[in-house]
Every structure is written in C-alpha cells, then in structure tokens.
Amino acid sequence: MKLVVVGTGIKLGQALPKVVLEMQQAQKLLYLVAHPITATWLRQLNRNAESLSRFYASGKRRSESYEEMAQHTLSFLKRGKSVCLALNGHPGIAAKMPRLALRRAREAGFETELHPGVSFLDCLASDLGIDPVERGISIFDATDFLKRRRQPDTSTDLVLLQPAVAGSDDCTPNPEGLRLLASRLADAYGSDYEVVLYEAAVLPMIQAEIAKVPLRELASADLSAATTLYAPALTG
C-alpha cells in the first residue's frame, strides 16, 4: 500500500492533472482544505473522500491535531487501502501535518510519494508582482519568529505566515502575539513603514486581498488566519 500526498494548489482549478488522477483513483481520499467549495469538488472526485478538519478544536494544540491526523491516515494503510492525502497549496511547504504523515507511513514500512502544488509563495509573487530572488527573501512562521526571537534582515524581503495567530498553539487569534510581532517589526523597520497584508484568492472568480498598513497600525488591523504579512526590503 502507498500513501500519496498531493497539493491541490491555492486556488480551485490549479491542481495538476497527475494530482487529480491520484485523488480520483485512491481507495481513500483524505483532505484538509480551506474552502467548502474545494471540499465539495474533492467529494465529487472520490466518493471515499473524508475531511480531516474534525481533528481541530479550540484550545487543542496543533501538534496534537497533526499527530491524530497522521495516525488516522496510517489506519487506512494498515487496512490495506491506498491513500491519497490532499492539502491546499504545496504539501511540502509550510505544512507540518503532511510531513508527519509521510514520516509515520515510512516508519511503518509503507511506500510514499509527494506531488507538488501551486504554493502560497507562488501566488504571492504573482499577485504582488515580486521576484523573490531579486533581493532575496526570508520566510518564517510568525509564531516561530516570535518564539525564537528572530531578527529580520531588512536588506531582503520578509514573509511571515499566520501573523494573526502568532504565539497561539491552536490557530486561534492572538491579539497579544500580534501586538508583540508589530513591536518587534517596528524596532527593525520603523513604525511608519508600510507592510502588505495578503490573502490569496481560493476561487477563480475572486481576487486576492491586498492591503498596505503602517506597522504602527498592524496590531489593530483586520487579519484572518489565512493572512500573510509581506515586508519589502528597506533598501534596493
């Protein structure tokens, strides 16, 4: 039996033909996606599709949810079923759960594959019109950025994932974490420096959400768990 992990892309319709085929042919399709329309499409592709979102819960640590998802995935392999695990974006970029599922499957002796998808970074670069290679780019999870007291290199572009839940263990909004993040960035860039709050479009008929805010207003800005913060380099 084999575990195949695939990325559906960020926007509906971005999945590669090989990925679609893997999702259709799997004896069990497990998925974790952001939009209900994407979930509906996956259930239409495979009548044995099942969402993993039920493993999330308020106050429950993300690491605990991920382990339960990985073990649930492994349970179908142990029953002799081929499994496809589908996630938004690229399943190998900023995605701890699929890497955990792959590791657990390999440890149990099962064959594994990972197929790429259009990532959040691909969409961000396209929608904001930037080339990440031009000045270099640093990418951090906002919680990691805070906990490890990382210092931004202001000569390169900076991307912070999920700033709205910075410092939170269960993906719930954390105003105190966002305030601390805004303060840390203002120390490096200045309080008047404008950053971009970006949320990729998940459906073909809508546009990405893009807003510029000075760092002095970041703590009070309207962010969702899907918001990404982009700070352009100070120089160049």
C-alpha positions in Angstrom: 0.0 0.0 0.0 1.1 3.6 -0.7 0.5 7.0 0.8 0.4 9.7 -1.9 0.4 13.3 -0.6 -0.7 15.9 -3.1 -1.2 19.7 -3.3 -4.4 21.0 -4.8 -2.9 24.5 -5.3 -4.2 27.6 -3.5 -7.0 28.4 -6.0 -9.6 25.9 -7.2 -8.5 24.7 -10.6 -4.8 24.8 -10.0 -4.3 21.1 -9.3 -2.1 19.3 -11.8 -3.6 16.6 -14.0 -1.4 13.9 -12.2 -2.7 15.1 -8.9 -6.3 15.0 -10.0 -5.8 11.4 -11.2 -4.2 10.4 -7.9 -7.2 11.8 -5.9 -9.7 10.1 -8.2 -8.0 6.6 -8.0 -7.2 6.5 -4.3 -9.2 3.9 -2.3 -9.3 6.6 0.4 -9.0 10.3 -0.2 -8.3 12.3 3.0 -8.2 16.1 2.7 -7.6 19.3 4.6 -8.6 22.4 2.6 -9.6 25.9 3.3 -12.8 26.4 1.3 -16.0 24.4 1.3 -16.3 24.6 -2.5 -12.9 22.9 -2.8 -14.1 20.2 -0.3 -17.2 19.7 -2.4 -15.1 19.2 -5.6 -12.9 16.6 -3.8 -16.0 14.7 -2.7 -17.2 14.7 -6.3 -13.9 13.4 -7.4 -13.9 10.5 -5.0 -16.9 9.1 -3.1 -14.5 7.8 -0.4 -13.3 11.3 0.4 -13.1 12.4 4.1 -12.2 15.7 5.7 -9.6 15.8 8.5 -10.8 19.2 9.8 -12.7 17.5 12.7 -9.4 16.9 14.4 -9.0 20.6 15.1 -10.6 22.0 18.2 -10.4 25.3 20.2 -7.8 25.0 22.9 -6.2 21.9 21.4 -2.6 22.1 20.4 -1.9 22.0 16.7 0.8 19.3 17.3 -1.8 17.0 18.9 -4.2 17.5 16.0 -1.5 16.8 13.5 -0.5 13.6 15.2 -4.1 12.4 15.3 -4.5 13.2 11.6 -1.3 11.3 10.8 -2.5 8.3 12.8 -5.9 8.3 11.1 -4.2 8.4 7.7 -2.0 5.4 8.8 -5.0 3.4 9.9 -6.3 3.1 6.3 -2.9 2.0 5.1 -2.9 -0.7 7.8 -6.2 -1.9 6.5 -4.7 -2.4 3.0 -6.1 0.7 1.3 -4.2 3.0 -1.0 -4.4 6.6 0.5 -4.2 10.0 -1.1 -3.8 12.9 1.3 -4.8 16.2 -0.3 -4.0 19.7 1.0 -4.2 23.3 -0.2 -1.1 24.7 -1.8 2.2 22.8 -1.9 2.0 19.9 0.7 5.7 20.2 1.3 5.9 23.9 2.1 4.8 25.4 5.4 2.8 22.1 6.1 3.8 20.1 9.1 1.0 17.6 9.1 1.6 16.0 5.7 5.4 15.7 6.5 4.4 14.0 9.8 2.0 11.6 7.9 4.7 10.8 5.4 7.2 10.0 8.2 4.8 7.9 10.1 3.9 5.9 7.0 7.6 5.3 6.2 8.3 4.3 9.8 5.5 1.7 9.4 7.1 0.3 6.2 4.7 1.8 3.6 5.7 3.4 0.3 5.2 7.1 0.0 5.1 9.8 -2.7 4.7 13.6 -2.6 3.4 15.6 -5.5 3.8 19.4 -5.7 1.1 22.1 -6.0 0.9 25.8 -6.5 2.1 27.3 -3.2 1.2 30.4 -1.3 4.5 31.9 -2.3 3.8 31.3 -6.0 0.5 33.2 -5.6 2.1 36.0 -3.5 4.9 36.6 -6.0 2.3 36.7 -8.9 -0.2 38.9 -7.2 2.3 41.4 -5.7 4.5 41.4 -8.8 7.7 40.5 -7.0 10.6 38.2 -7.8 11.8 36.5 -4.5 15.3 36.0 -6.0 15.8 39.7 -6.9 16.7 40.8 -3.3 16.4 37.5 -1.5 13.6 36.6 0.8 13.2 35.3 4.4 10.1 33.2 5.2 9.1 32.4 8.8 6.0 31.2 10.6 5.0 34.2 12.7 4.9 32.0 15.9 8.4 30.7 15.2 9.6 34.3 14.5 8.4 35.4 17.9 9.4 32.3 20.0 13.0 32.2 18.6 13.4 35.9 18.8 14.5 36.1 15.2 15.8 39.4 13.8 14.7 40.3 10.3 17.3 41.0 7.6 15.9 44.3 6.4 18.0 44.1 3.2 15.8 41.3 1.9 12.1 40.8 1.6 10.4 39.2 4.6 7.3 37.0 4.6 5.6 36.0 7.9 2.9 33.3 7.8 -0.2 33.5 10.0 0.6 36.7 11.9 -3.0 36.8 13.3 -2.3 33.7 15.4 1.3 34.4 16.3 2.1 32.8 19.6 -1.0 30.6 19.6 -0.8 26.8 19.9 -4.3 26.2 18.5 -4.7 28.6 15.5 -7.0 31.0 17.4 -6.5 34.7 17.0 -3.9 36.1 19.5 -4.0 39.9 19.8 -1.1 39.9 22.3 1.0 38.0 19.9 0.2 40.3 17.0 1.0 43.3 19.2 4.4 41.8 20.1 5.0 41.0 16.5 4.2 44.6 15.4 6.5 46.0 18.1 9.4 43.7 17.0 9.0 44.7 13.4 8.7 48.4 14.2 12.0 48.2 16.0 13.6 46.9 12.8 11.8 48.9 10.1 10.3 51.9 11.9 6.7 52.4 13.0 5.8 54.3 9.8 7.0 51.5 7.5 4.2 50.0 5.4 3.8 46.3 5.1 1.4 44.3 2.9 -1.3 42.1 4.4 -2.0 39.5 1.7 -4.6 36.7 1.4 -4.6 34.6 -1.7 -7.8 34.0 -3.7 -9.1 30.5 -3.3 -11.7 30.7 -6.1 -11.2 31.7 -9.7 -14.0 34.3 -9.6 -12.5 36.4 -6.8 -9.4 38.5 -6.4 -6.6 38.3 -3.8 -7.0 40.6 -0.8 -4.1 43.0 -0.6 -3.9 45.9 1.9 -1.0 48.1 3.0 -0.7 49.2 6.6 2.0 51.1 8.6 3.5 49.0 11.4 2.0 51.3 14.0 -1.4 50.1 12.9 -0.6 46.4 12.5 -1.8 45.4 15.9 -5.3 46.8 15.2 -5.6 45.6 11.6 -8.2 43.1 10.5 -6.4 39.8 9.9 -7.6 36.3 9.4 -5.7 33.0 10.0 -5.1 32.9 6.2 -3.4 36.4 6.1 0.3 36.5 5.2 2.5 39.6 6.0 4.9 40.8 3.4 7.6 43.4 4.3 9.6 44.6 1.3 13.3 45.2 1.8 14.3 48.6 3.2 17.0 49.0 0.6 17.1 48.4 -3.1 
